[in-house]
């Protein structure tokens, strides 16, 4: 099925927003998990640092996808 240019753009934009929304949810969940670990085990614990690094990756991915 061939879509008109405007319809194709709208579909791509809609998919991008859905992906960004999903990514935002993942970021919020991980942020909460990181805070819990930090308060329970300390901000410099290996688990806290691992959660922080994972969060950094998601935030970088979000910024990259947002600019596309």
N, C-alpha and C positions, 0 to 999 in steps of 0.2 A: 504494500500500500504506500503510495507516494503522498506525502503531506505537503500542503502549501507551506511556503517558507515561514510565515507568521505562526502557523500551527506547530511547526517543528520547533521554532524558538520557544514557544510557550511550554511545550512538552519538556524540552531540555531544562528550561528555567524551573519548572515544577519539580522535576527530578532532582535538580541541584538543591532546591529548598528542602525537599524531603530528606536528602542525604545530610544536609547541614543540621536539620532538626534532630536526626538520629544521632549524629556526632555530638551535638550539644547535650543531649540526654546522657550519652556515655561519659562526657566530660564531667557533668554534674555528679553522676554516681561515683566516679573515680575520685572526685574532689572530696566528697563526703567520706569515702573509705580512707583516703589519705589522712584526713583530719582525725578520724577515729584512731587510726594506727598511731599517729603522732602523739595524741594525748595519752594513749595507753602505754606505748613503748618508748616514747621520746622522739623528739623531732629529728635527732641525728641517728636513729636506729636504722639498720640496714633495710628493714621493711618500709620505713617511712621514705627513705631515699629512693627505693625501688618504685614505690607508688608515685613519688614526685617525678621521677624520670619518665614513667609511663604516661603521666599526665602531660608532661612537656611534649611528648611525641604527639599526643592527641591534639593539643593546642596548636602545634606547628602544622599538623595535617589540616585542622580547621582553617587556619589562616591561608594555607595554600589553596584549599578548595574554595574559600570565600572569594579569592581574587580571580578565579577562573571565570 
